[in-house]
Amino acid sequence: MASRVALTSRKEPKQGRSRQMRDDILTASIRVLRKEGPLRFTTWRVAEAAGISVGSLYQYFPNKHALVFAIHSRTVELAWIEVQRILDHDRWVAREKIRRVAQLFFSLNLMK
C-alpha cells in the first residue's frame, strides 16, 4: 500500500511576522527550484536559501511536496485574482477580456 504524502502546511500563520516567514520560505523555494532544478530541490536547500534552520521550515511545511503544493496554490490564487480583475473591468469588451486572460495564461506558463 502506498503511503500518503502530506501536502498541506503544518500551521497557518496568523501574525504578520509568521506570514512573512512563510512567504520568505516560498520565495526561497522558487529560487532553489530555478537554480537547482526539481531533482536537487530539498528542504535543507530551501532553509539555507531562506536563511533559517530546517527546523523552522518544518514548523510551516512537513516536506518538500508541501512546499511545491503551496507554491502552486499561491500561483493559482494570484492568477485567479488577476482573471477576476480582467473580467470585472467595465470598459473592455468580451473580446479584449478573452485576449487578456489568454495573454495571462501564456505568460504564466512560459515563466521560468
C-alpha positions, 0 to 999 in steps of 0.5 A: 500500500502506498503511503500518503504524502502530506501536502498541506502546511503544518500551521497557518500563520496568523501574525504578520511576522509568521506570514512573512516567514512563510512567504520568505520560505516560498520565495526561497523555494522558487529560487532553489527550484530555478537554480537547482532544478526539481531533482536537487530541490530539498528542504535543507536547500530551501532553509539555507536559501531562506536563511533559517534552520530546517527546523523552522521550515518544518514548523510551516511545511512537513516536506518538500511536496508541501512546499511545491503544493503551496507554491502552486496554490499561491500561483493559482490564487494570484492568477485567479485574482488577476482573471477576476480583475480582467473580467470585472473591468467595465470598459473592455469588451468580451473580446479584449477580456478573452485576449487578456486572460489568454495573454495571462495564461501564456505568460504564466506558463512560459515563466521560468 
